[in-house]
Amino acid sequence: MGALTGKVAVVTGASSGIGRAIALGLAAEAAAVCPVGRNSERLSAVADAARATSPRVVPLQADLTDDAQLDALVESLRGEFPAIDVLVLSAGEHARGTIEDSGVAQLDRLYRSNVRAHYRLLQCLLPLLKAGGGYVVFVNSSVGLNAPRDAGQFAATQHAVKALADSLRQEINVDGVRVLNVFLGRVATPRQEKIYSGQEWTYQPELLLQPEDVAAMVLAALSLPRTAEVTELNIRPAIKSY
Ligand SMILES: NC(=O)c1ccc[n+]([C@@H]2O[C@H](COP(=O)([O-])OP(=O)(O)OC[C@H]3O[C@@H](n4cnc5c(N)ncnc54)[C@H](OP(=O)(O)O)[C@@H]3O)[C@@H](O)[C@H]2O)c1
């Protein structure tokens, strides 16, 4: 029996990319997994794959920027689980552009999906996380530490996520809840492929971080005993490319 066997894990953004890899990694460790996503087809495919190894898989569809859908998700989770051991926040949107050219409508959209949705879901699930002595994982970006050009809006949301994680840790460590911020360079996911398609660079996924690389590090942190809290992970591609 491994450290994650039988634990209850909720993973947002589980229908794609990094969230998908973490959800499947948790399932492979025999955790009960609740993958959350918007696209029902992709969500079902992940749930089917997770069922091969997990004792319990509860896929839940929700657009986390829609308050009614988020509330329904929380109700379902309360009905299914008395406690949550792991909450991975990997859902989110991305956009590039200079500050001069990027309108506030896009900023509002990024804020709703990357900051407000995490905040509200987390707030609603705190009682279940406290009950489970849980671990909260914020899947953040390297731009949440250092903002490059053409990424002001997105980087602002990732800095905000870092701030939420850092405050939260100091508020709820006392309840036995741990908080991990994961700062990532480029990972070969559908999002990254889309980003490359708007550039002159050639998309070579084999040169980038793999979602499974990220999942392996997150699972290692989650598997540590309660005496240890990993607060930050910085992971970037070993091969430098564009
Ligand atoms: N890929 C990278 O290079 C990279 C680098 C640094 C940081 N990150 C971070 O890693 C996280 C995941 O990125 P990724 O590359 O795996 O992205 P991805 O492949 O585009 O997947 C994004 C996921 O978020 C979900 N999602 C987006 N908006 C949502 C909403 N309003 N409600 C519910 N779910 C929503 C999507 O659901 P549906 O597909 O079902 O719509 C999908 O499951 C992001 O937070 C990102 O900032 C990624």
The ligand as an SDF file (V2000), in Angstrom:
LIG
                    3D

 48 52  0  0  0  0  0  0  0  0999 V2000
    1.4880   24.0170  -20.4360 N   0  0  0  0  0  0  0  0  0  0  0  0
    2.4130   24.8270  -19.9870 C   0  0  0  0  0  0  0  0  0  0  0  0
    3.4500   25.0480  -20.6240 O   0  0  0  0  0  0  0  0  0  0  0  0
    2.2390   25.4900  -18.6440 C   0  0  0  0  0  0  0  0  0  0  0  0
    3.3030   26.2730  -18.1850 C   0  0  0  0  0  0  0  0  0  0  0  0
    3.1910   26.9110  -16.9740 C   0  0  0  0  0  0  0  0  0  0  0  0
    2.0420   26.7460  -16.2210 C   0  0  0  0  0  0  0  0  0  0  0  0
    1.0200   25.9710  -16.6840 N   0  0  0  0  0  0  0  0  0  0  0  0
   -0.1710   25.8700  -15.8360 C   0  0  0  0  0  0  0  0  0  0  0  0
   -0.6770   24.5620  -15.8010 O   0  0  0  0  0  0  0  0  0  0  0  0
   -2.0980   24.5810  -15.7230 C   0  0  0  0  0  0  0  0  0  0  0  0
   -2.6560   23.6110  -16.7510 C   0  0  0  0  0  0  0  0  0  0  0  0
   -2.1690   23.9670  -18.0190 O   0  0  0  0  0  0  0  0  0  0  0  0
   -2.2270   22.9620  -19.2470 P   0  0  0  0  0  0  0  0  0  0  0  0
   -1.0890   23.2770  -20.1140 O   0  0  0  0  0  0  0  0  0  0  0  0
   -2.4560   21.5910  -18.7500 O   0  0  0  0  0  0  0  0  0  0  0  0
   -3.5330   23.5330  -19.9740 O   0  0  0  0  0  0  0  0  0  0  0  0
   -4.6100   22.8440  -20.9480 P   0  0  0  0  0  0  0  0  0  0  0  0
   -4.0650   21.6370  -21.5860 O   0  0  0  0  0  0  0  0  0  0  0  0
   -5.1200   23.9590  -21.7710 O   0  0  0  0  0  0  0  0  0  0  0  0
   -5.7510   22.4230  -19.9240 O   0  0  0  0  0  0  0  0  0  0  0  0
   -6.4660   23.4030  -19.2190 C   0  0  0  0  0  0  0  0  0  0  0  0
   -7.5030   22.7280  -18.3780 C   0  0  0  0  0  0  0  0  0  0  0  0
   -8.2280   23.7350  -17.6650 O   0  0  0  0  0  0  0  0  0  0  0  0
   -9.6050   23.4990  -17.8400 C   0  0  0  0  0  0  0  0  0  0  0  0
  -10.3390   24.7600  -17.7630 N   0  0  0  0  0  0  0  0  0  0  0  0
  -10.0200   25.9360  -18.3610 C   0  0  0  0  0  0  0  0  0  0  0  0
  -10.9410   26.8660  -18.0520 N   0  0  0  0  0  0  0  0  0  0  0  0
  -11.8410   26.2550  -17.2420 C   0  0  0  0  0  0  0  0  0  0  0  0
  -13.0190   26.6830  -16.5970 C   0  0  0  0  0  0  0  0  0  0  0  0
  -13.4890   27.9260  -16.7360 N   0  0  0  0  0  0  0  0  0  0  0  0
  -13.6960   25.7960  -15.8390 N   0  0  0  0  0  0  0  0  0  0  0  0
  -13.2600   24.5280  -15.7070 C   0  0  0  0  0  0  0  0  0  0  0  0
  -12.1590   24.0630  -16.2800 N   0  0  0  0  0  0  0  0  0  0  0  0
  -11.4560   24.9190  -17.0560 C   0  0  0  0  0  0  0  0  0  0  0  0
   -9.7350   22.8470  -19.2170 C   0  0  0  0  0  0  0  0  0  0  0  0
  -10.9780   22.1820  -19.2900 O   0  0  0  0  0  0  0  0  0  0  0  0
  -11.6330   21.6910  -20.7030 P   0  0  0  0  0  0  0  0  0  0  0  0
  -10.4860   21.1960  -21.5530 O   0  0  0  0  0  0  0  0  0  0  0  0
  -12.5250   20.5810  -20.2560 O   0  0  0  0  0  0  0  0  0  0  0  0
  -12.3230   22.8610  -21.2750 O   0  0  0  0  0  0  0  0  0  0  0  0
   -8.5230   21.9270  -19.1760 C   0  0  0  0  0  0  0  0  0  0  0  0
   -8.8250   20.7440  -18.4670 O   0  0  0  0  0  0  0  0  0  0  0  0
   -2.5390   26.0260  -15.9580 C   0  0  0  0  0  0  0  0  0  0  0  0
   -2.9800   26.5650  -14.7790 O   0  0  0  0  0  0  0  0  0  0  0  0
   -1.2760   26.6970  -16.4470 C   0  0  0  0  0  0  0  0  0  0  0  0
   -1.1600   28.0360  -16.0570 O   0  0  0  0  0  0  0  0  0  0  0  0
    1.1020   25.3420  -17.8760 C   0  0  0  0  0  0  0  0  0  0  0  0
  1  2  1  0
  2  3  2  0
  2  4  1  0
  4  5  1  0
  4 48  2  0
  5  6  2  0
  6  7  1  0
  7  8  2  0
  8  9  1  0
  8 48  1  0
  9 10  1  0
  9 46  1  0
 10 11  1  0
 11 12  1  0
 11 44  1  0
 12 13  1  0
 13 14  1  0
 14 15  2  0
 14 16  1  0
 14 17  1  0
 17 18  1  0
 18 19  2  0
 18 20  1  0
 18 21  1  0
 21 22  1  0
 22 23  1  0
 23 24  1  0
 23 42  1  0
 24 25  1  0
 25 26  1  0
 25 36  1  0
 26 27  1  0
 26 35  1  0
 27 28  2  0
 28 29  1  0
 29 30  1  0
 29 35  2  0
 30 31  1  0
 30 32  2  0
 32 33  1  0
 33 34  2  0
 34 35  1  0
 36 37  1  0
 36 42  1  0
 37 38  1  0
 38 39  2  0
 38 40  1  0
 38 41  1  0
 42 43  1  0
 44 45  1  0
 44 46  1  0
 46 47  1  0
M  CHG  2   8   1  16  -1
M  END
$$$$
